[in-house]
């Protein structure tokens, strides 16, 4: 459950930096017109925006997965999670969610601030059936986000965001993501 007040929304939306939003929209626009496996500028900006701090081999697999799936809005979080695990050897919920949310902006991102503000937690690294639990967590996150966006405060957040950032084309889920990410 997301606990945001009208005051929280007002304060946070007023303080969102335009440059962060434009970095995000740049990435979304560029995604569809470039080959992300070879566009080093895209990779540099993506790495900076999403704080990707992995070695070049890991990044090669990551950007290959993004390029292969960028036109498939129906790609599932589970598919990306397992593909990333197969290619990198690591089960990384946050990076899988960033790939999915880049491909389909109506999907949420798993991030420590988002999880904190939704009262959700990733399963322990040593947890049995960790992958299954991560997938369930992501489904819960989707539900929490969509439920919140249908509330009065959720609708207010979207209206406030659209009024402040005219002509900025981003999804409601991403608007909420920006707000949750700012509340620390």
C-alpha positions in Angstrom: 0.0 0.0 0.0 1.3 3.4 -1.0 0.8 6.1 1.6 1.1 9.5 -0.1 -0.7 12.6 1.0 -1.8 15.5 -1.2 1.0 17.5 0.5 3.5 14.8 -0.4 2.4 14.9 -4.0 2.5 18.7 -4.2 5.9 18.9 -2.6 7.5 16.2 -4.6 6.1 17.1 -8.0 7.2 20.7 -7.5 10.7 19.6 -6.8 11.2 17.1 -9.7 14.1 18.2 -11.8 13.2 18.8 -15.5 16.5 17.4 -16.6 15.7 14.0 -15.1 12.5 13.8 -17.0 14.1 14.8 -20.2 16.8 12.2 -19.7 14.1 9.6 -19.3 12.1 10.8 -22.4 15.4 10.8 -24.4 16.0 7.2 -23.6 12.4 6.2 -24.4 12.5 8.0 -27.8 16.0 6.8 -28.7 15.2 3.2 -27.8 13.0 2.8 -30.9 15.3 4.4 -33.4 18.7 3.0 -32.5 20.4 -0.3 -32.0 21.1 -0.2 -28.3 23.7 -2.9 -28.6 26.1 -0.6 -30.4 24.8 2.9 -29.5 27.4 3.8 -26.8 25.7 7.2 -26.1 22.4 5.5 -25.4 24.2 3.0 -23.1 26.1 5.7 -21.3 22.9 7.7 -20.7 20.9 4.6 -19.7 23.7 3.5 -17.3 23.7 7.0 -15.7 19.9 7.2 -15.5 19.4 3.7 -14.1 22.7 3.5 -12.2 24.0 0.5 -14.1 27.4 -0.3 -12.6 28.2 -3.7 -14.1 31.1 -4.8 -16.3 31.2 -4.7 -20.1 30.3 -8.4 -20.5 27.3 -8.1 -18.3 26.2 -4.9 -20.1 26.6 -6.7 -23.5 24.1 -9.3 -22.4 21.8 -6.7 -20.9 21.6 -4.5 -24.0 21.2 -7.6 -26.2 18.1 -8.5 -24.2 16.8 -5.0 -24.5 17.4 -4.8 -28.2 15.8 -8.2 -28.8 12.7 -7.4 -26.9 12.2 -3.6 -27.4 9.3 -4.1 -29.8 7.5 -6.7 -27.6 5.3 -4.7 -25.2 3.9 -8.0 -23.9 7.2 -9.3 -22.7 6.9 -10.5 -19.2 9.0 -9.6 -16.2 9.5 -13.3 -15.6 10.8 -13.8 -19.2 13.3 -11.0 -18.7 14.3 -12.1 -15.2 15.1 -15.6 -16.4 16.8 -14.4 -19.6 19.0 -12.1 -17.7 19.8 -14.9 -15.2 20.7 -17.3 -18.0 23.0 -14.8 -19.7 24.7 -13.2 -16.7 24.4 -15.9 -14.0 22.6 -13.4 -11.7 19.0 -13.2 -10.6 18.6 -9.4 -10.6 15.1 -8.2 -10.0 15.8 -4.5 -10.2 17.6 -4.7 -13.6 15.0 -7.0 -15.0 12.3 -4.5 -14.0 14.2 -1.6 -15.6 14.4 -3.6 -18.8 10.7 -4.4 -18.7 9.7 -0.8 -17.8 11.8 0.6 -20.6 10.1 -1.7 -23.1 6.7 -1.1 -21.6 6.4 2.2 -19.6 3.2 1.0 -18.0 5.2 -1.5 -15.9 6.8 -0.5 -12.6 10.5 -0.5 -11.7 11.8 -2.4 -8.6 14.0 0.0 -6.8 14.8 0.3 -3.1 12.9 3.6 -2.7 9.9 2.3 -4.6 9.8 -0.9 -2.5 10.2 1.2 0.7 7.3 3.4 -0.3 5.1 0.4 -1.2 5.9 -1.6 1.9 7.3 -4.5 -0.2 10.6 -6.3 0.2 12.6 -8.5 -2.1 13.2 -12.0 -0.8 16.4 -12.8 0.9 19.3 -13.9 -1.4 19.4 -17.3 0.3 15.6 -17.7 0.1 14.2 -21.0 -1.3 12.4 -20.4 -4.6 13.8 -16.9 -4.7 12.9 -16.4 -8.4 9.3 -17.4 -7.8 9.1 -15.1 -4.9 10.5 -12.2 -6.9 7.9 -12.8 -9.7 5.1 -12.7 -7.1 6.6 -9.6 -5.6 6.6 -7.9 -9.0 2.9 -8.9 -9.5 2.2 -7.4 -6.1 4.0 -4.2 -7.1 2.0 -3.9 -10.3 -1.2 -4.3 -8.3 -0.2 -1.8 -5.6 0.8 0.8 -8.3 -2.4 0.3 -10.4 -4.6 0.4 -7.3 -3.0 3.6 -6.1 -3.3 5.3 -9.5 -7.1 4.7 -9.4 -7.4 6.5 -6.0 -8.2 10.2 -5.6 -4.6 11.0 -4.6 -3.3 8.9 -7.6 -5.5 10.9 -10.0 -4.4 14.1 -8.3 -0.7 13.1 -8.8 -1.3 12.5 -12.5 -3.1 15.8 -12.9 -0.5 17.7 -11.0 2.3 16.1 -13.0 0.6 16.8 -16.3 0.0 20.5 -15.3 3.6 21.0 -14.3 5.2 19.2 -17.2 3.1 20.2 -20.2 3.7 18.2 -23.4 5.7 15.6 -21.6 4.6 12.2 -22.8 5.2 9.7 -20.0 3.0 7.0 -18.5 1.0 7.3 -15.3 3.1 4.5 -13.8 6.3 6.4 -14.6 4.9 9.6 -13.0 4.2 7.6 -9.8 7.7 6.0 -10.1 9.3 9.5 -10.2 7.4 10.6 -7.2 8.1 7.4 -5.2 11.8 7.6 -6.1 12.0 11.1 -4.7 10.5 10.2 -1.3 13.4 8.9 0.7 
